[in-house]
Amino acid sequence: MAITKLNAYQPLTEQAAIALAIGLRIFEDGTLLTCEEIGDGNLNLVFRVLEQETGKGIIIKQALPYAKVVGESWPLTIERARIEASALKLQQSFVGDLVPEVYYSDPTLAITVMEDLSALTIARAGLIKGEKYPRLSHDIGTFLANTLYFTSDYALHPFKKKEYVKEFSNPELCKITEDLVFTDPFFNSETNDFEEELSQDVQNLWDDFTLKLEVAKLKKSFLTEGEALLHGDLHTGSIFVDKNQTKVIDPEFAFYGPIGFDIGQFIANLIFQAISKPEEKETILYHIENTWNVFSTAFSKHWKESGDAYTKVNGYLEYVLEKSFQDSIGFAGCECIRRTIGLAHVEDLDGIPDKVRRLQAKRSCLTLGKELIIKRKQIFSIEELLSILKSHSE
């Protein structure tokens, strides 16, 4: 029986992935295909099916009914596959080729078949190697402006917005973010993971009740403010790049949340680079500045072209941008802390070979994260933010 006829979920194998590609007629009949499992993420199976003669390939991604990073003791809905495929298709309508093309999806089997991006590099890996990506911040700023504006109340009829909110309800993956970003790192949780040498630094965070209060406010924003459809996990490991193009992948955490969250996630993951590679600091700070400037310019352009009366009220656009900017600073601070001492780390920091430098970089991330969270309402421009970042990356 061809796998495309199955009506019950089962995890794919390499052989089954080839059978799926054949059944979907993505390749010509009789083509010799090979397949390898390439997924190294935390949640899913990922296969690359390749036509041997031409090198043409596709990616088949399947959600597992548990978190791959932990195992079957952490069950997880496969509904996230439907959400990811739907998000990619909707994003493509706003940003074109800044996301991979989806060829096929099956919510029952939790499968998404999409464009092969193997010729590109994961942005995190490339930045760690010191590679330059001149289009990165412009493309991400554009991605953010278009996806966040055109899925918001500022662009949509209220009925359509509420339809999207329902379609992208994503409680299980949101719970992961709620716990791992906003809760566990700020308490003595079993999920936390950090070096013994950082114990006092971490204890100081746990004892800082001003910090915890501000994090609680940010968590409330994440829980309650359905401003726009978020990617939900926009870090440099979710972006493929080369010198000429950018592709945003993996929106399985997509849901309706505060506009500043995606922006803050991306900024934080650039901050890791600025701290871990001082020699690249100016390039990375430029990307942070340019991301915000491209976003705010494009978002403002879309806003001014809107026909809705309440968007025309003097000062309202400026209010929305200021709120989104300050929210993004706070969310970036949470990401700086959680990626340093929480469950899921980043290679930017963990990969620093010299232990003294690695610990120094991590302490800088903790100190900076705290400052961004607590002082976010006192920062009104990208220039002020850059001044703070420079002081922590010297």
SERO-4910 file (N, C-alpha, C, O; in steps of 0.05 Angstrom, whole numbers):
BEGIN
 pado doro    nc1    nc2    nc3   cac1   cac2   cac3    cc1    cc2    cc3    oc1    oc2    oc3
  Met    A     17    -24      0      0      0      0     18     25      0     36     27     16
  Ala    A     12     43    -18     28     68    -19     23     84      6      1     85     17
  Ile    A     44     97     15     42    112     41     22    135     39     11    143     59
  Thr    A     18    146     15     -1    167     12    -30    158     16    -47    175     19
  Lys    A    -34    132     17    -61    121     22    -66    114     52    -88    107     60
  Leu    A    -45    116     68    -48    110     96    -67    130    110    -66    153    104
  Asn    A    -83    119    128   -101    137    142    -95    138    172   -111    149    188
  Ala    A    -72    126    180    -64    127    208    -35    135    210    -19    129    192
  Tyr    A    -29    150    231     -2    160    234     18    138    240     12    119    255
  Gln    A     41    140    228     64    123    235     90    138    227     90    152    207
  Pro    A    111    136    243    136    150    237    147    140    211    147    116    205
  Leu    A    158    158    195    171    151    170    198    138    174    211    143    194
  Thr    A    205    121    155    232    112    152    244    123    126    229    136    111
  Glu    A    269    119    121    280    129     96    267    116     72    262    130     52
  Gln    A    261     90     74    247     77     52    219     88     48    210     91     25
  Ala    A    205     93     70    178    104     68    178    132     56    160    140     42
  Ala    A    199    148     62    201    175     52    205    174     21    193    190      7
  Ile    A    221    154     12    224    151    -17    197    143    -30    189    154    -51
  Ala    A    183    124    -17    157    116    -27    137    139    -29    122    142    -48
  Leu    A    138    157     -9    121    180     -9    127    198    -33    109    208    -46
  Ala    A    153    203    -37    161    221    -60    152    209    -86    143    223   -104
  Ile    A    155    183    -89    146    170   -114    116    172   -116    106    179   -138
  Gly    A    101    167    -95     72    168    -96     62    196   -102     41    199   -114
  Leu    A     76    217    -94     68    244   -100     76    254   -128     69    276   -136
  Arg    A     91    237   -142    101    243   -169    116    269   -171    114    284   -190
  Ile    A    132    274   -150    149    298   -151    172    294   -170    182    313   -182
  Phe    A    181    269   -173    202    262   -191    191    246   -214    169    234   -212
  Glu    A    204    245   -237    195    230   -260    195    200   -254    211    190   -238
  Asp    A    177    185   -266    175    156   -262    202    143   -269    215    150   -289
  Gly    A    210    124   -253    234    109   -258    259    122   -248    281    111   -251
  Thr    A    257    146   -237    280    160   -227    292    146   -203    278    137   -185
  Leu    A    319    143   -202    332    131   -180    335    151   -157    347    172   -161
  Leu    A    323    145   -134    323    163   -112    339    152    -88    340    128    -84
  Thr    A    351    170    -73    364    162    -48    352    180    -26    341    201    -31
  Cys    A    355    171     -1    344    186     21    363    184     45    375    163     50
  Glu    A    365    206     60    380    206     85    365    222    105    353    243     98
  Glu    A    365    213    130    354    229    151    374    250    160    396    244    167
  Ile    A    365    275    159    384    297    164    376    314    188    390    332    196
  Gly    A    353    307    200    344    324    222    362    323    246    370    301    256
  Asp    A    369    346    256    385    347    281    372    366    302    384    375    321
  Gly    A    346    370    297    331    388    315    320    373    339    327    350    344
  Asn    A    303    387    354    294    376    380    267    361    378    260    347    397
  Leu    A    252    365    356    225    356    357    216    337    334    197    323    337
  Asn    A    230    337    312    219    324    288    239    305    273    263    305    278
  Leu    A    227    290    255    242    275    235    245    292    210    225    304    201
  Val    A    268    293    198    272    308    173    289    290    154    310    280    161
  Phe    A    278    287    130    291    270    109    296    287     84    281    305     77
  Arg    A    318    281     71    324    292     45    323    270     24    339    251     26
  Val    A    305    273      5    303    254    -17    316    266    -41    309    289    -48
  Leu    A    334    252    -53    351    263    -74    350    246   -100    351    222    -99
  Glu    A    346    260   -122    348    247   -148    378    244   -155    391    264   -159
  Gln    A    387    220   -158    416    215   -161    428    228   -186    449    240   -185
  Glu    A    413    226   -207    425    236   -233    427    266   -234    447    276   -244
  Thr    A    407    280   -224    407    310   -227    414    325   -202    422    348   -203
  Gly    A    413    311   -179    418    325   -154    394    340   -143    396    354   -123
  Lys    A    371    339   -158    347    352   -149    337    339   -123    337    314   -121
  Gly    A    329    355   -103    321    344    -78    296    356    -67    287    378    -75
  Ile    A    284    342    -48    261    353    -32    267    347     -3    283    329      4
  Ile    A    254    362     15    255    357     43    228    346     53    207    358     46
  Ile    A    228    325     68    204    314     80    207    316    110    225    304    122
  Lys    A    190    332    123    191    336    152    166    323    165    144    327    155
  Gln    A    171    309    186    148    296    200    150    302    229    171    298    242
  Ala    A    128    310    241    126    315    269    124    288    284    108    271    276
  Leu    A    140    284    304    137    261    322    117    267    344    113    290    351
  Pro    A    105    246    355     85    251    377     98    255    404     85    251    425
  Tyr    A    123    263    404    138    269    428    161    287    421    168    290    397
  Ala    A    173    299    441    196    316    436    221    299    432    229    284    450
  Lys    A    232    300    408    255    283    401    278    286    419    293    267    425
  Val    A    282    311    429    305    317    446    304    302    473    324    298    486
  Val    A    279    295    482    275    282    507    267    253    504    278    236    518
  Gly    A    249    248    486    239    221    482    209    219    488    196    239    492
  Glu    A    199    194    489    170    190    492    160    198    519    135    200    523
  Ser    A    177    204    538    168    214    564    157    243    562    145    253    581
  Trp    A    162    256    540    152    283    535    133    283    511    141    291    489
  Pro    A    108    274    514     89    272    492     83    300    481     83    320    495
  Leu    A     78    301    455     74    327    441     55    322    418     56    302    404
  Thr    A     37    341    414     17    338    392     30    339    365     50    354    361
  Ile    A     20    323    346     29    325    318     14    346    303     19    351    279
  Glu    A     -5    360    316    -20    382    304     -1    404    295     -7    420    277
  Arg    A     23    405    307     42    426    300     50    424    271     58    445    259
  Ala    A     49    401    259     56    398    230     36    413    213     44    426    193
  Arg    A     10    411    219    -10    426    204     -5    456    208     -7    472    188
  Ile    A      1    465    232      5    493    238     30    503    222     29    524    210
  Glu    A     51    487    221     75    496    207     70    499    177     77    519    165
  Ala    A     57    479    165     51    480    136     33    503    130     37    518    110
  Ser    A     12    508    146     -6    530    142      8    557    145      4    575    129
  Ala    A     26    559    165     41    583    169     59    589    146     61    612    137
  Leu    A     73    569    136     91    573    113     76    583     89     85    602     75
  Lys    A     53    571     83     37    579     60     27    608     63     28    624     44
  Leu    A     18    615     87      8    642     92     32    662     90     29    683     78
  Gln    A     54    655    103     77    673    102     86    678     73     93    700     66
  Gln    A     86    657     57     95    659     29     77    680     14     87    694     -3
  Ser    A     52    681     21     34    701      8     42    730     15     35    748      0
  Phe    A     57    733     36     66    760     44     95    766     38    102    789     33
  Val    A    112    746     37    141    750     35    153    735     11    177    737      7
  Gly    A    137    721     -4    148    707    -28    169    686    -21    165    669     -4
  Asp    A    192    689    -33    213    668    -31    230    672     -6    252    660     -5
  Leu    A    222    687     13    236    688     39    230    664     56    241    661     78
  Val    A    211    647     47    206    622     61    207    600     39    203    605     16
  Pro    A    211    575     48    212    553     28    184    547     17    164    551     30
  Glu    A    184    538     -8    158    530    -20    149    503     -9    165    485     -6
  Val    A    123    502     -3    111    477      7     98    463    -17     81    474    -31
  Tyr    A    106    438    -22     96    422    -44     71    405    -36     54    401    -52
  Tyr    A     71    397    -11     50    379     -2     50    378     28     71    380     41
  Ser    A     26    374     40     25    370     69      2    351     75    -18    350     60
  Asp    A      5    336     96    -15    317    105    -17    318    135      0    308    149
  Pro    A    -38    330    146    -40    333    175    -44    307    190    -36    304    213
  Thr    A    -56    287    176    -59    261    189    -33    247    194    -28    236    216
  Leu    A    -15    248    175     11    236    177     32    256    188     55    249    193
  Ala    A     23    281    193     40    302    204     65    307    187     87    310    197
  Ile    A     60    307    160     82    309    141     80    336    125     58    344    118
  Thr    A    103    348    121    105    371    103    127    366     83    150    360     92
  Val    A    122    368     58    142    364     37    148    392     25    130    406     17
  Met    A    173    399     25    180    426     18    206    428      2    221    408     -2
  Glu    A    212    452     -6    236    459    -22    261    450     -6    263    454     18
  Asp    A    280    439    -21    306    431    -10    324    456     -9    330    468    -29
  Leu    A    333    462     15    350    486     19    379    478     25    394    494     37
  Ser    A    387    454     17    413    443     25    436    460     14    458    459     25
  Ala    A    431    474     -7    453    491    -19    459    515     -2    480    528     -5
  Leu    A    441    521     17    445    544     35    457    535     61    460    511     66
  Thr    A    463    554     79    475    548    105    457    558    127    444    579    124
  Ile    A    455    543    149    441    553    172    456    578    182    480    577    186
  Ala    A    441    599    186    453    625    193    471    623    218    493    635    219
  Arg    A    462    608    238    478    607    262    506    595    256    526    605    265
  Ala    A    506    572    241    531    559    235    549    577    219    573    578    224
  Gly    A    538    591    199    554    608    183    566    632    198    589    639    194
  Leu    A    549    644    215    559    667    231    581    658    250    600    673    254
  Ile    A    578    635    262    599    625    280    625    622    265    647    627    277
  Lys    A    624    614    240    648    612    223    659    639    213    680    640    201
  Gly    A    644    660    219    653    687    210    644    694    182    654    713    170
  Glu    A    626    679    170    616    685    143    599    710    144    586    716    163
  Lys    A    599    724    121    584    749    118    559    744    102    559    731     81
  Tyr    A    537    755    112    511    753     98    499    781     95    483    789    112
  Pro    A    506    795     74    498    823     72    468    828     71    459    850     77
  Arg    A    453    808     62    424    811     60    408    803     84    384    807     86
  Leu    A    422    791    103    408    778    126    389    797    140    365    791    142
  Ser    A    398    819    150    381    837    166    360    851    149    338    855    159
  His    A    366    857    124    345    869    107    323    849    102    300    856    104
  Asp    A    330    824     97    310    804     91    293    797    116    269    794    114
  Ile    A    306    795    139    291    789    163    274    812    171    252    808    180
  Gly    A    284    837    168    268    860    174    243    861    157    221    868    166
  Thr    A    246    854    131    224    852    113    205    830    120    180    834    121
  Phe    A    215    807    127    199    784    135    182    792    160    158    787    160
  Leu    A    195    805    179    181    813    203    159    833    197    136    830    207
  Ala    A    165    853    182    146    874    176    121    863    162     99    869    169
  Asn    A    126    847    142    104    837    125     87    816    140     63    818    140
  Thr    A    100    797    153     84    776    167     69    788    191     47    780    196
  Leu    A     82    806    205     69    816    229     47    837    223     27    837    236
  Tyr    A     52    853    202     32    873    195      7    860    183    -15    865    191
  Phe    A     12    843    163    -10    833    147    -26    811    160    -47    802    149
  Thr    A    -18    802    184    -34    783    200    -46    797    224    -58    784    241
  Ser    A    -44    823    225    -53    838    249    -81    851    243    -91    850    221
  Asp    A    -92    862    265   -118    876    262   -115    901    244   -135    911    233
  Tyr    A    -90    911    240    -86    934    224    -91    929    194    -95    947    179
  Ala    A    -89    903    186    -92    896    158   -116    879    153   -126    879    130
  Leu    A   -126    864    173   -146    844    168   -174    853    178   -176    869    197
  His    A   -194    843    164   -222    846    174   -223    831    201   -211    810    203
  Pro    A   -237    841    220   -237    827    246   -246    798    245   -237    782    261
  Phe    A   -265    792    227   -273    764    224   -250    746    215   -246    724    225
  Lys    A   -234    756    196   -212    741    185   -190    738    207   -179    716    210
  Lys    A   -185    759    221   -165    757    243   -173    736    263   -156    720    271
  Lys    A   -198    735    271   -207    716    291   -207    688    279   -203    668    294
  Glu    A   -211    685    253   -209    659    240   -180    649    242   -175    625    247
  Tyr    A   -161    667    237   -133    659    239   -125    652    267   -110    633    272
  Val    A   -135    668    286   -129    662    314   -137    634    321   -122    619    335
  Lys    A   -160    626    312   -170    598    317   -153    578    302   -145    557    314
  Glu    A   -147    583    277   -132    564    261   -104    559    272    -93    537    271
  Phe    A    -92    580    284    -64    578    294    -63    576    324    -43    583    336
  Ser    A    -84    567    337    -83    561    365    -63    538    369    -65    517    357
  Asn    A    -44    543    386    -21    525    388    -12    521    417     11    527    424
  Pro    A    -31    511    434    -26    512    463     -2    496    472     12    504    491
  Glu    A      3    472    460     24    455    470     52    468    466     69    467    483
  Leu    A     56    478    441     82    490    436     85    517    450    107    525    458
  Cys    A     63    531    453     64    556    469     72    550    498     88    565    510
  Lys    A     62    527    508     69    520    536     99    515    539    111    521    559
  Ile    A    112    504    518    141    500    518    155    527    522    173    530    538
  Thr    A    146    547    505    158    574    507    152    586    534    170    598    547
  Glu    A    127    584    543    120    596    569    138    585    592    146    600    609
  Asp    A    144    559    591    160    547    612    190    553    608    203    562    626
  Leu    A    200    547    584    229    548    580    240    576    576    264    580    581
  Val    A    224    595    568    233    622    564    227    640    588    243    656    597
  Phe    A    202    638    598    193    657    618    192    647    647    189    663    665
  Thr    A    194    621    651    191    611    678    215    597    689    228    606    707
  Asp    A    222    574    677    243    557    688    270    570    693    281    566    714
  Pro    A    280    587    675    307    599    680    307    617    704    329    623    714
  Phe    A    284    626    713    283    646    735    277    633    762    273    647    782
  Phe    A    276    606    761    271    591    786    289    566    785    300    560    765
  Asn    A    291    553    808    307    529    810    293    505    798    283    488    812
  Ser    A    292    505    771    277    484    757    296    461    748    319    466    742
  Glu    A    285    437    747    301    414    738    310    417    709    330    404    701
  Thr    A    296    432    693    303    435    665    328    452    660    340    451    639
  Asn    A    335    468    680    358    486    676    384    471    674    387    449    684
  Asp    A    403    483    660    428    470    654    450    492    652    450    508    634
  Phe    A    469    492    671    490    511    670    514    501    685    512    482    701
  Glu    A    537    513    680    562    505    692    562    512    722    550    531    731
  Glu    A    576    496    737    578    500    766    589    528    773    581    540    792
  Glu    A    607    537    756    620    563    761    600    586    759    605    608    768
  Leu    A    577    581    746    556    602    744    536    601    766    516    617    765
  Ser    A    539    584    785    518    579    805    511    605    820    488    610    825
  Gln    A    531    620    828    525    644    843    511    665    826    493    679    835
  Asp    A    520    667    801    507    686    782    478    678    779    460    696    778
  Val    A    473    652    776    445    643    772    429    648    798    406    657    796
  Gln    A    440    642    820    426    647    846    419    676    849    397    683    859
  Asn    A    436    694    840    431    722    842    406    729    825    390    746    832
  Leu    A    404    716    801    380    721    785    355    711    799    334    724    799
  Trp    A    357    687    810    334    675    824    325    692    848    301    692    855
  Asp    A    343    706    859    337    722    883    328    750    876    321    766    894
  Asp    A    329    757    850    322    785    842    292    787    836    283    779    814
  Phe    A    277    797    855    248    797    853    238    819    834    217    817    823
  Thr    A    254    840    831    248    861    811    249    849    783    232    854    766
  Leu    A    270    833    778    272    819    752    249    800    748    237    800    726
  Lys    A    242    785    768    221    765    765    194    779    759    178    769    743
  Leu    A    189    802    771    165    817    766    163    826    737    142    824    724
  Glu    A    186    836    726    186    845    699    183    822    679    170    825    658
  Val    A    195    799    686    191    775    669    162    766    669    151    758    649
  Ala    A    150    768    693    122    761    695    104    778    677     85    769    665
  Lys    A    111    804    675     96    822    657    100    814    628     81    815    612
  Leu    A    124    807    621    129    798    594    115    772    587    105    768    565
  Lys    A    114    754    607    100    729    603     70    734    599     57    722    582
  Lys    A     59    753    614     31    760    611     26    770    583      6    763    570
  Ser    A     44    787    573     42    797    545     41    773    525     25    773    507
  Phe    A     60    754    529     61    731    511     35    715    513     26    705    492
  Leu    A     24    712    536      0    696    540    -25    709    529    -44    695    521
  Thr    A    -27    736    530    -53    749    526    -54    768    502    -77    774    494
  Glu    A    -32    776    491    -34    797    470    -31    784    442     -9    780    432
  Gly    A    -54    778    430    -54    765    403    -53    786    382    -73    790    367
  Glu    A    -31    800    379    -29    823    361    -25    814    332    -36    826    313
  Ala    A    -10    793    327     -3    784    300      5    755    300     11    744    321
  Leu    A      5    742    277     15    715    275     45    714    277     59    725    259
  Leu    A     56    702    298     84    701    302     96    676    289     82    655    286
  His    A    121    677    281    136    653    275    139    636    300    136    612    299
  Gly    A    146    649    322    146    637    348    172    625    357    176    617    380
  Asp    A    191    622    338    218    611    345    239    621    326    254    606    314
  Leu    A    239    648    322    255    660    301    284    665    311    291    688    318
  His    A    300    644    312    328    647    319    345    641    294    334    633    273
  Thr    A    371    644    297    389    641    273    391    612    265    402    606    243
  Gly    A    382    593    281    380    565    272    356    559    256    353    537    246
  Ser    A    338    578    254    313    575    238    315    591    212    294    597    200
  Ile    A    339    597    203    343    614    179    365    601    162    387    597    172
  Phe    A    359    596    137    379    588    117    387    613    102    371    630     95
  Val    A    413    614     96    424    638     82    447    631     63    459    610     65
  Asp    A    452    649     44    478    652     31    481    682     27    466    698     38
  Lys    A    499    690     11    505    718      7    482    732     -8    481    757     -7
  Asn    A    465    717    -22    445    729    -39    416    724    -31    398    737    -42
  Gln    A    411    706    -12    384    700     -5    381    691     24    400    683     37
  Thr    A    356    692     33    349    685     60    323    669     60    305    677     46
  Lys    A    322    648     75    298    632     77    292    626    107    309    615    121
  Val    A    269    634    116    260    628    143    245    602    144    226    598    128
  Ile    A    252    584    162    241    558    164    228    553    191    230    570    209
  Asp    A    216    530    195    207    519    221    188    536    237    193    542    260
  Pro    A    165    546    225    146    561    241    126    543    256    103    550    258
  Glu    A    135    521    267    116    503    280    107    514    307     87    505    318
  Phe    A    121    535    317    112    548    342     93    571    336     87    587    354
  Ala    A     85    574    311     68    597    303     43    599    319     30    579    324
  Phe    A     36    623    327     11    629    341      7    659    342     25    674    334
  Tyr    A    -16    668    351    -21    696    353    -10    707    380    -20    699    401
  Gly    A      9    725    379     21    736    402     31    765    398     23    777    378
  Pro    A     47    776    416     56    803    414     76    807    392     95    791    389
  Ile    A     74    829    378     91    835    355    121    834    362    137    825    347
  Gly    A    127    844    386    155    846    394    169    819    398    194    818    400
  Phe    A    155    797    401    167    772    408    186    762    386    209    756    392
  Asp    A    177    760    361    194    751    340    218    769    337    241    760    333
  Ile    A    214    795    339    236    814    336    257    810    357    281    809    352
  Gly    A    248    807    382    266    803    404    281    777    402    305    776    409
  Gln    A    268    755    393    282    730    390    305    732    371    327    722    376
  Phe    A    300    745    348    321    747    328    344    765    338    367    758    335
  Ile    A    337    788    351    358    806    361    375    791    382    399    794    381
  Ala    A    362    776    400    378    762    420    398    742    408    420    740    417
  Asn    A    389    729    387    407    709    375    430    722    359    450    709    353
  Leu    A    426    747    351    449    763    341    467    772    364    491    773    361
  Ile    A    455    779    386    471    787    409    490    766    418    513    772    425
  Phe    A    482    740    417    501    719    424    526    720    407    548    715    416
  Gln    A    523    727    381    546    730    363    563    753    371    588    751    371
  Ala    A    550    776    377    566    800    384    582    795    409    605    805    412
  Ile    A    572    779    428    586    774    453    607    753    449    629    755    460
  Ser    A    601    732    434    620    709    432    642    715    411    663    702    413
  Lys    A    638    733    393    658    739    372    662    769    371    652    782    353
  Pro    A    678    780    390    682    809    390    692    820    364    687    843    357
  Glu    A    708    804    349    719    813    324    698    818    303    702    832    283
  Glu    A    674    807    307    651    811    288    630    830    299    609    833    288
  Lys    A    636    843    321    617    859    336    604    880    318    579    883    318
  Glu    A    620    895    304    608    917    288    589    907    267    569    919    261
  Thr    A    597    885    254    579    873    234    553    864    246    531    869    234
  Ile    A    554    851    269    530    841    282    512    864    292    488    863    289
  Leu    A    525    885    303    509    908    313    496    922    289    473    932    292
  Tyr    A    509    923    266    497    934    242    472    918    235    451    930    229
  His    A    473    891    237    450    875    230    427    880    249    404    880    241
  Ile    A    433    883    275    412    889    294    399    916    288    374    918    287
  Glu    A    415    936    283    404    962    276    388    961    250    366    972    249
  Asn    A    399    948    230    385    947    204    360    931    205    340    938    192
  Thr    A    359    910    221    335    895    224    312    912    234    290    912    222
  Trp    A    317    927    255    297    945    266    289    967    246    265    972    242
  Asn    A    309    979    234    303   1001    215    287    992    191    268   1005    183
  Val    A    294    969    180    279    958    157    251    951    166    231    957    152
  Phe    A    249    937    189    222    930    199    205    955    203    183    956    193
  Ser    A    215    975    218    198    998    225    191   1014    200    169   1025    199
  Thr    A    209   1016    181    203   1031    156    182   1016    140    162   1029    131
  Ala    A    185    990    136    165    975    120    138    974    135    117    977    122
  Phe    A    139    969    161    114    968    176     99    995    174     75    995    170
  Ser    A    114   1017    176    102   1043    174     90   1048    147     68   1060    144
  Lys    A    103   1038    126     93   1041     99     67   1026     96     48   1037     85
  His    A     66   1002    105     41    986    104     19   1000    119     -4   1002    110
  Trp    A     26   1011    143      6   1024    160     -6   1048    145    -30   1052    145
  Lys    A     11   1064    133      2   1089    120    -15   1083     95    -30   1100     86
  Glu    A    -12   1059     85    -28   1052     61    -54   1039     70    -71   1032     53
  Ser    A    -58   1035     96    -82   1022    106   -106   1042    105   -102   1066    107
  Gly    A   -129   1031    101   -153   1048     99   -169   1049    124   -190   1062    125
  Asp    A   -160   1035    145   -176   1034    170   -174   1060    185   -152   1071    189
  Ala    A   -197   1070    195   -197   1097    207   -180   1099    232   -166   1119    236
  Tyr    A   -180   1078    249   -166   1082    275   -136   1081    271   -121   1090    289
  Thr    A   -126   1071    249    -97   1072    244    -88   1100    235    -65   1106    234
  Lys    A   -108   1117    229   -101   1144    220    -99   1164    243    -92   1187    239
  Val    A   -105   1156    267   -103   1174    290    -74   1182    295    -57   1165    296
  Asn    A    -70   1208    296    -43   1219    300    -30   1207    324    -41   1206    346
  Gly    A     -5   1197    321     10   1186    343      6   1156    348     21   1144    363
  Tyr    A    -14   1144    335    -20   1116    342      1   1097    330      9   1078    343
  Leu    A     10   1103    306     32   1087    294     57   1088    312     69   1068    317
  Glu    A     64   1112    321     87   1115    338     84   1100    364    103   1088    374
  Tyr    A     60   1099    375     55   1084    399     59   1054    394     72   1041    410
  Val    A     49   1044    372     52   1015    366     81   1008    362     90    987    372
  Leu    A     96   1025    348    124   1019    343    140   1021    369    157   1004    374
  Glu    A    134   1040    386    149   1043    411    143   1019    429    161   1008    441
  Lys    A    118   1011    431    111    988    447    125    962    436    136    947    452
  Ser    A    124    959    410    136    935    398    166    935    403    178    914    408
  Phe    A    179    958    401    207    960    405    215    953    433    233    937    438
  Gln    A    201    965    453    207    960    481    200    931    488    215    919    504
  Asp    A    178    920    478    172    892    482    195    874    472    203    855    485
  Ser    A    204    881    448    225    864    435    251    864    452    264    844    454
  Ile    A    257    887    465    280    888    482    277    870    506    295    855    513
  Gly    A    253    870    518    248    853    541    249    823    533    260    807    547
  Phe    A    237    817    511    237    789    502    265    780    494    272    757    499
  Ala    A    281    798    483    309    791    477    324    785    503    340    767    504
  Gly    A    318    801    524    331    795    550    325    768    561    342    754    571
  Cys    A    299    760    559    291    733    567    306    712    552    314    692    563
  Glu    A    308    716    526    322    696    508    351    695    516    363    673    515
  Cys    A    364    717    522    392    717    530    396    700    554    416    685    556
  Ile    A    378    702    573    381    687    598    375    658    594    390    640    603
  Arg    A    353    652    581    345    624    578    364    607    561    368    584    567
  Arg    A    376    619    541    395    605    524    422    601    538    439    585    529
  Thr    A    426    615    560    451    612    576    449    592    598    467    577    603
  Ile    A    426    591    611    423    573    635    399    555    633    395    538    652
  Gly    A    383    557    612    359    540    610    364    514    596    387    505    594
  Leu    A    343    501    587    345    474    575    359    474    548    377    457    544
  Ala    A    352    493    531    363    493    503    384    514    500    377    538    500
  His    A    409    506    497    431    526    494    436    532    465    422    521    447
  Val    A    455    549    460    463    556    432    493    551    429    509    555    447
  Glu    A    500    543    405    528    536    399    545    561    400    569    560    405
  Asp    A    533    585    395    549    610    396    564    612    422    587    621    423
  Leu    A    550    605    444    563    607    471    576    581    479    599    580    486
  Asp    A    562    558    477    573    533    486    597    524    469    614    509    479
  Gly    A    599    534    445    621    526    427    647    542    431    667    536    418
  Ile    A    647    562    449    672    577    454    692    558    467    687    548    489
  Pro    A    714    552    454    732    531    464    746    538    491    750    520    507
  Asp    A    753    562    495    767    570    519    746    573    542    728    590    540
  Lys    A    750    558    563    730    558    585    728    586    598    705    594    605
  Val    A    750    599    602    749    625    615    732    645    598    715    659    608
  Arg    A    738    645    572    723    662    554    693    654    553    676    671    552
  Arg    A    689    628    553    661    619    551    645    628    576    622    637    573
  Leu    A    657    625    599    643    633    623    639    664    624    618    674    633
  Gln    A    659    678    614    657    707    613    634    715    594    618    733    601
  Ala    A    632    702    571    611    708    552    584    702    564    565    718    560
  Lys    A    581    680    578    556    673    590    548    692    612    525    699    615
  Arg    A    567    701    628    561    721    649    552    747    636    534    761    646
  Ser    A    564    754    613    556    778    599    527    776    589    512    795    590
  Cys    A    520    752    580    492    747    570    472    750    593    451    761    590
  Leu    A    480    739    616    462    741    639    458    769    649    436    778    654
  Thr    A    481    784    650    479    812    659    464    829    639    447    845    647
  Leu    A    470    825    614    456    840    593    426    833    592    409    851    590
  Gly    A    420    807    594    392    799    594    376    813    616    354    823    611
  Lys    A    387    813    640    374    826    662    370    856    657    348    867    662
  Glu    A    390    869    646    388    898    641    367    904    620    351    923    623
  Leu    A    366    888    599    346    892    578    318    889    589    300    904    581
  Ile    A    314    869    606    287    864    617    278    887    635    256    897    632
  Ile    A    295    895    653    288    914    673    286    943    661    269    958    669
  Lys    A    304    949    643    306    977    633    292    981    606    294   1002    594
  Arg    A    277    961    596    266    963    569    248    987    565    248    998    543
  Lys    A    234    996    586    215   1019    583    230   1045    583    219   1066    578
  Gln    A    256   1044    588    273   1068    588    289   1071    562    305   1090    559
  Ile    A    286   1053    544    301   1053    518    281   1060    496    262   1046    492
  Phe    A    287   1082    482    268   1093    463    277   1092    434    262   1099    416
  Ser    A    302   1084    430    312   1085    402    332   1062    398    343   1052    418
  Ile    A    336   1055    373    355   1033    367    383   1042    374    400   1025    381
  Glu    A    389   1068    373    415   1078    380    421   1074    409    443   1067    417
  Glu    A    401   1078    426    404   1074    455    409   1044    461    426   1037    477
  Leu    A    394   1027    447    398    998    450    426    990    442    440    975    456
  Leu    A    436   1000    419    463    993    410    484   1002    429    504    988    433
  Ser    A    480   1025    442    499   1035    462    501   1015    485    523   1009    495
  Ile    A    479   1004    494    479    985    516    492    959    506    508    947    521
  Leu    A    486    950    483    498    925    472    528    928    470    543    909    475
  Lys    A    538    951    461    566    955    458    580    953    485    602    942    487
  Ser    A    568    963    505    581    963    532    583    934    543    599    930    561
  His    A    567    916    533    568    888    543    583    869    524    586    845    529
  Ser    A    593    880    502    607    863    483    636    872    478    649    864    459
  Glu    A    646    888    497    673    898    494    693    880    509    717    886    509
***
